[in-house]
Amino acid sequence: MGRKAKLKKERKSHPQTVNHCGNSSDQFVQHLERQGYSLKKPKMAPDMPEKKIDPQV
């Protein structure tokens, strides 16, 4: 039996159950907040200066 056939047999014998519940989005937000990020006040990158600075030689 080949490698792909074994994998296919395992997939058929153990079907995966997918849980799509509303709490996953809340858990995602809570996880981000624990890491120090906030969705209400996102940290933006500073604006790039419009004038071009010539290097000093």
SVG drawing of the C-alpha trace seen along z (x, -y; Angstrom):
<svg xmlns="http://www.w3.org/2000/svg" viewBox="-22 -68 54 70">
<polyline fill="none" stroke="black" stroke-width="0.4" points="0.0,0.0 1.4,-3.4 1.8,-6.4 -1.1,-8.3 -3.4,-5.3 -2.5,-5.1 -3.3,-8.7 -6.6,-8.4 -7.5,-5.4 -6.8,-7.3 -8.8,-10.3 -11.8,-8.1 -11.6,-6.2 -11.2,-9.3 -13.4,-12.1 -12.6,-15.5 -15.3,-17.5 -15.2,-21.2 -16.6,-23.4 -17.7,-26.9 -19.0,-28.7 -19.4,-32.4 -17.0,-32.3 -14.0,-31.8 -14.1,-35.5 -14.3,-36.6 -11.5,-34.3 -9.4,-35.7 -9.9,-39.2 -9.1,-38.3 -6.0,-36.5 -4.8,-39.6 -5.5,-41.8 -3.4,-39.5 -0.6,-40.0 -0.9,-43.8 -2.8,-44.7 -6.1,-46.6 -8.6,-46.5 -10.1,-49.8 -6.8,-51.7 -4.6,-50.2 -1.0,-51.3 -0.3,-52.9 3.1,-53.2 4.5,-56.7 4.0,-58.7 6.9,-58.9 8.4,-62.3 7.6,-63.9 10.9,-65.7 13.8,-63.7 16.9,-64.0 20.3,-63.9 23.0,-61.9 26.0,-63.9 29.3,-62.8"/>
</svg>
